[in-house]
Amino acid sequence: MNFKFASLSYFKFSANLKLLKFTILVNSPVVSLTSAGYGDICPTTEISKIFTSFYLLFGVSIFFYRLFIIGEHVINKRMGRLEKMMQRKVKEENEESKNKI
């Protein structure tokens, strides 16, 4: 969603629409967000520079928030498995201690 918005916005704010190709529209947000900054494509108009600045601030924030959510999900899933494993071990040990008595 963020990527589509950026591509369409670069198209809208571009000074020369005839020179823009699909690959450039896709490449601009990727290069900007990954901080590669090759220098081959850069905003030329004032509005596109302002847009790019805000896009980078919000885009990076959204990216790291999504990464946090994915990480949280993976950790919670792993913790759930560990809790079940520990509960089984405790249950087995309780049964073994009852059998010894």
C-alpha positions in Angstrom: 0.0 0.0 0.0 2.7 2.4 1.0 4.7 1.4 -2.1 1.8 2.0 -4.5 1.1 5.4 -2.9 4.7 6.4 -3.4 4.9 5.3 -7.0 1.7 7.1 -7.9 2.7 10.2 -6.0 6.1 10.3 -7.8 4.2 10.2 -11.1 1.8 13.0 -10.0 4.5 15.3 -8.7 7.0 14.8 -11.5 8.0 17.7 -13.7 8.2 15.8 -16.9 5.6 13.1 -17.1 6.6 11.9 -20.6 10.0 10.7 -19.4 8.7 8.6 -16.6 8.6 4.9 -17.1 7.1 2.2 -14.9 10.5 1.0 -13.9 11.4 4.5 -12.6 8.2 4.8 -10.7 8.9 1.5 -9.0 12.6 2.1 -8.5 12.3 5.6 -6.9 10.5 4.5 -3.7 12.7 1.4 -3.3 15.9 3.3 -3.7 14.7 6.0 -1.3 13.4 3.6 1.4 16.4 1.3 1.3 18.8 4.3 1.6 20.7 3.2 -1.4 20.6 6.6 -2.9 22.2 5.8 -6.2 21.7 9.4 -7.4 20.3 8.4 -10.8 16.8 9.4 -9.9 16.1 12.4 -7.6 13.2 14.8 -7.1 13.5 18.0 -9.1 10.6 20.1 -8.2 10.0 21.7 -4.8 6.7 19.7 -4.2 8.4 16.4 -5.1 11.3 17.2 -2.7 8.8 17.9 0.1 6.8 14.8 -0.7 10.0 12.7 -0.7 11.1 14.0 2.6 7.7 13.2 4.2 7.5 9.8 2.4 10.9 8.8 3.7 10.0 9.7 7.3 6.7 8.0 7.3 7.8 5.1 5.0 10.7 4.1 7.2 8.4 4.4 10.3 5.8 2.2 8.7 8.4 -0.3 7.6 9.9 -0.7 11.0 6.4 -0.9 12.6 5.5 -3.8 10.3 8.8 -5.4 11.0 8.1 -5.1 14.7 4.6 -6.7 14.3 6.0 -9.6 12.4 8.8 -10.1 15.0 6.3 -10.0 17.8 4.1 -12.6 16.1 7.1 -14.9 15.6 8.2 -14.5 19.2 4.7 -15.0 20.6 4.3 -18.2 18.5 7.6 -19.5 19.7 6.8 -18.6 23.4 3.5 -20.5 23.0 5.3 -23.6 21.9 7.8 -23.3 24.7 5.0 -22.9 27.3 3.2 -26.0 26.0 6.4 -28.0 26.1 7.1 -26.9 29.7 3.6 -27.7 30.8 4.0 -31.2 29.4 7.3 -31.7 31.2 5.8 -30.5 34.5 2.8 -32.8 34.0 5.1 -35.8 33.2 7.2 -35.0 36.3 4.1 -34.8 38.5 2.9 -38.2 37.2 6.4 -39.7 37.8 6.5 -38.4 41.3 3.0 -39.8 42.0 4.1 -43.2 40.7 7.1 -43.2 43.0 5.0 -42.7 46.1 
